[in-house]
C-alpha cells in the first residue's frame, strides 16, 4: 500500500496538483472536523466506486488510517485501482502536522 504524509499532501495541493481526496469517515465525524474532500462513508465505497477517479492520484483518509487502509485494500484487490494513497495518520496526522486548529475528537 502506498502512503502520503500530511505535509506532502499539503505541498502537492499548494503546487496545484490535481488530487482527489476521499474521506471515508462517518457523517458525525465529518461534523467535528474535515479537510475538504468527497465524503464517501466506508460502508458505501463499493457502491460508489465510480465516483473515485482512476486518472489522478486519490488520497483516502479516515481518522487514523486504519479504515482507509481497508478501503484501499478492497479497491485494489477487487477493482484493480492503482492510483490510491493512504493519508498517513489520517485526519489526526493532518491536524498534528498541517492544521493544528482542527479540533480532533
Beta strands, then each sheet from edge to edge (+ up, - down):
strand 1: 3-4
strand 2: 19-23
strand 3: 38-39
strand 4: 57-61
strand 5: 84-87
sheet 1: 1+ 5+ 4+ 2+ 3+
end
